[in-house]
Amino acid sequence: MGSSQEEVTLLGVIGSPFVCRVKIALKLKGVEYKYVEENLGNKSEQLLKYNPVHKKVPVFVHGEKPLAESLVIVEYIDETWTNNPILPSHPYQRALARFWSKFIDDKIVGASWKSVFTVDEKEREKNVAETYESLQFLENEIKEKKFFGGEELGLVDIAAVYVAFWIPLIQEIAGLELLTSEKFPNLYRWSQEFVNHPIVKESLPPRDPVFAFFKGRYEGLIASK
């Protein structure tokens, strides 16, 4: 596999769940890569060159060929480095994994974020309700399984790093209870299992600076009301 030996670069920011997804996938595969921390307030020429469409991170560059969008990147990594598979081998299971991964982005990330980082009270309440509803679907999906795909980390787990690490962080900042062991026992148990997995643990950002960054952002938002 000559192509998989080409240089790998990841452009990211430390507090991004989407960048973290790519880091977990690379760690799982044992791929060495160069990490470039971006400043999104002053985007580099490299970022604008490699992702002119969205101008966002993560950007994954493999042998000068760039890719954007975290779930696209994770699938590419899985197909390029075939050890420790991330997606199931069966087409139906693979399709389900893609469905739930997209569900997390479409239904959970935005709503839970707006539950905290929205000034309008009615809008916040609406997003809290939407977050509860969506987390219930994940609760029903994980059931008693260790991970979403069974015994090993897979695509849905990696996509759900936002649920396991970022939701507890932002709910603490805002004094909300979005993901708790009382409301969602199966999902909460999974989240603890997931963040304590050695590969995930090494890929997560340090909690304190990320917490401080988002807390400052939240306090600034509240002060502007």
C-alpha positions as CSV (number, residue, x, y, z in Angstrom):
1,M,0.0,0.0,0.0
2,G,2.4,2.7,-1.2
3,S,-0.2,5.5,-1.1
4,S,-0.9,5.0,2.6
5,Q,2.8,5.7,3.3
6,E,2.6,9.3,2.0
7,E,2.8,12.2,4.4
8,V,-0.2,12.9,6.5
9,T,-1.1,16.4,7.9
10,L,-4.1,17.4,10.0
11,L,-5.1,21.0,10.3
12,G,-7.2,21.7,13.4
13,V,-8.0,23.6,16.5
14,I,-7.6,22.0,19.9
15,G,-11.2,22.4,21.2
16,S,-13.0,21.0,18.1
17,P,-15.0,17.8,18.5
18,F,-14.7,17.4,14.7
19,V,-10.9,17.5,14.7
20,C,-11.0,15.1,17.7
21,R,-12.9,12.5,15.6
22,V,-10.0,12.5,13.0
23,K,-7.4,12.2,15.8
24,I,-9.2,9.2,17.3
25,A,-9.4,7.5,13.8
26,L,-5.7,8.1,13.2
27,K,-4.7,6.9,16.6
28,L,-6.9,3.8,16.2
29,K,-5.0,3.0,12.9
30,G,-1.6,3.8,14.3
31,V,-1.0,6.5,11.6
32,E,1.8,9.0,12.2
33,Y,0.9,12.5,11.2
34,K,1.9,16.2,11.4
35,Y,-0.6,18.3,13.4
36,V,-1.0,22.0,12.5
37,E,-2.9,24.2,15.0
38,E,-5.0,26.8,13.2
39,N,-6.1,30.2,14.3
40,L,-9.7,30.5,13.0
41,G,-9.6,34.3,13.7
42,N,-6.8,34.6,11.3
43,K,-7.0,31.6,8.9
44,S,-3.8,30.5,7.3
45,E,-3.1,30.4,3.6
46,Q,-2.8,26.7,3.9
47,L,-6.3,26.3,5.3
48,L,-7.8,28.6,2.7
49,K,-6.0,26.7,-0.1
50,Y,-6.9,23.2,1.1
51,N,-10.6,24.0,2.2
52,P,-11.7,27.0,0.0
53,V,-15.4,25.9,0.2
54,H,-16.0,25.9,3.9
55,K,-12.7,27.5,5.2
56,K,-13.1,25.3,8.4
57,V,-11.2,22.6,10.2
58,P,-10.5,19.7,10.2
59,V,-8.6,19.5,7.0
60,F,-6.8,16.2,6.3
61,V,-4.0,16.2,3.8
62,H,-2.6,12.9,2.5
63,G,0.2,13.2,0.0
64,E,-0.9,16.7,-1.0
65,K,-4.5,15.6,-1.5
66,P,-6.8,17.5,0.9
67,L,-10.1,16.4,2.3
68,A,-12.6,18.3,4.5
69,E,-15.5,17.3,6.7
70,S,-14.7,15.0,9.7
71,L,-17.0,12.0,8.8
72,V,-15.7,12.0,5.2
73,I,-12.1,12.0,6.5
74,V,-12.7,9.2,9.0
75,E,-14.2,7.0,6.2
76,Y,-11.2,7.8,4.0
77,I,-8.8,6.9,6.8
78,D,-10.7,3.6,7.3
79,E,-10.5,2.7,3.6
80,T,-6.8,3.7,3.3
81,W,-5.5,2.0,6.4
82,T,-7.3,-1.3,6.7
83,N,-6.2,-2.5,10.1
84,N,-8.6,-2.0,13.1
85,P,-11.7,-1.4,10.9
86,I,-13.9,1.6,11.9
87,L,-16.9,0.7,9.7
88,P,-18.7,-2.7,9.8
89,S,-18.0,-5.1,6.9
90,H,-21.7,-5.8,6.2
91,P,-23.3,-3.2,3.8
92,Y,-26.5,-2.9,5.9
93,Q,-24.6,-2.3,9.2
94,R,-22.3,0.1,7.4
95,A,-25.3,2.1,6.2
96,L,-26.7,2.1,9.7
97,A,-23.4,3.4,11.1
98,R,-23.5,6.3,8.5
99,F,-27.1,7.0,9.4
100,W,-26.5,7.4,13.1
101,S,-23.3,9.4,12.6
102,K,-25.2,11.9,10.4
103,F,-28.0,11.9,12.9
104,I,-25.6,13.1,15.6
105,D,-24.4,16.0,13.4
106,D,-27.9,16.9,12.2
107,K,-29.9,16.5,15.4
108,I,-27.6,16.7,18.4
109,V,-24.6,18.9,17.8
110,G,-26.6,22.0,16.8
111,A,-29.5,21.7,19.2
112,S,-27.3,21.0,22.3
113,W,-24.9,23.8,21.4
114,K,-27.9,26.3,21.1
115,S,-29.2,25.0,24.4
116,V,-26.2,26.7,25.9
117,F,-25.0,29.4,23.5
118,T,-28.3,31.1,22.7
119,V,-29.5,34.3,24.5
120,D,-33.2,34.0,23.7
121,E,-34.9,31.9,26.5
122,K,-37.6,30.4,24.4
123,E,-35.1,29.4,21.7
124,R,-32.9,27.7,24.4
125,E,-35.9,25.8,25.8
126,K,-36.8,24.6,22.3
127,N,-33.2,23.3,21.8
128,V,-33.1,21.6,25.2
129,A,-36.3,19.7,24.3
130,E,-34.8,18.8,20.9
131,T,-31.6,17.6,22.5
132,Y,-33.5,15.4,25.0
133,E,-35.5,13.8,22.2
134,S,-32.4,13.1,20.1
135,L,-30.4,11.7,23.0
136,Q,-33.3,9.3,23.7
137,F,-32.9,7.9,20.2
138,L,-29.2,7.2,20.9
139,E,-30.2,5.8,24.3
140,N,-32.5,3.3,22.6
141,E,-29.8,2.5,20.0
142,I,-26.9,1.8,22.4
143,K,-29.0,-0.5,24.6
144,E,-26.7,-2.7,26.7
145,K,-23.9,-2.7,24.1
146,K,-20.4,-1.7,25.1
147,F,-20.0,0.4,22.0
148,F,-22.5,1.3,19.2
149,G,-21.1,-1.4,16.9
150,G,-20.6,-4.0,19.7
151,E,-17.3,-4.7,21.4
152,E,-15.0,-2.4,19.5
153,L,-14.9,1.3,18.8
154,G,-16.6,2.2,15.5
155,L,-17.8,5.1,13.3
156,V,-20.8,6.0,15.5
157,D,-18.7,6.1,18.7
158,I,-16.2,8.3,17.0
159,A,-19.0,10.6,15.7
160,A,-20.4,10.7,19.2
161,V,-17.3,12.0,20.9
162,Y,-19.2,15.3,21.0
163,V,-21.9,13.6,23.1
164,A,-19.4,12.0,25.5
165,F,-16.9,14.8,26.1
166,W,-18.4,18.2,24.9
167,I,-22.0,17.9,26.1
168,P,-21.0,17.2,29.8
169,L,-18.6,20.2,29.5
170,I,-21.1,22.7,28.1
171,Q,-24.0,21.5,30.3
172,E,-21.8,22.2,33.4
173,I,-21.0,25.7,32.1
174,A,-24.8,26.5,31.7
175,G,-26.1,24.5,34.7
176,L,-28.1,22.2,32.5
177,E,-28.7,18.5,32.7
178,L,-28.7,17.2,29.2
179,L,-26.8,13.9,29.5
180,T,-27.1,12.4,33.0
181,S,-27.1,8.8,34.4
182,E,-30.7,9.3,35.6
183,K,-32.1,10.5,32.2
184,F,-30.0,8.3,29.9
185,P,-28.4,5.4,31.8
186,N,-27.2,3.4,28.8
187,L,-25.8,6.4,27.0
188,Y,-24.2,7.8,30.1
189,R,-22.6,4.4,30.8
190,W,-21.3,4.3,27.2
191,S,-19.9,7.8,27.5
192,Q,-17.8,6.8,30.5
193,E,-16.6,3.7,28.8
194,F,-15.8,5.7,25.6
195,V,-13.8,8.6,27.2
196,N,-11.8,6.1,29.3
197,H,-10.8,4.0,26.3
198,P,-7.0,4.4,26.0
199,I,-7.1,5.5,22.4
200,V,-9.8,8.1,23.0
201,K,-8.2,9.3,26.2
202,E,-5.0,10.1,24.3
203,S,-6.9,11.9,21.6
204,L,-9.2,14.1,23.7
205,P,-8.1,17.7,24.3
206,P,-7.1,18.7,27.9
207,R,-10.4,19.5,29.6
208,D,-9.5,22.6,31.7
209,P,-8.4,25.0,28.9
210,V,-11.4,23.9,26.7
211,F,-13.7,24.4,29.6
212,A,-12.2,27.8,30.4
213,F,-12.5,28.9,26.7
214,F,-16.2,27.9,26.5
215,K,-17.0,29.3,29.9
216,G,-15.6,32.7,28.9
217,R,-17.6,32.6,25.7
218,Y,-20.8,31.7,27.7
219,E,-20.2,34.5,30.3
220,G,-19.6,37.0,27.5
221,L,-22.9,35.9,25.9
222,I,-24.9,36.2,29.2
223,A,-23.3,39.6,29.9
224,S,-24.4,40.9,26.5
225,K,-28.1,40.2,27.3
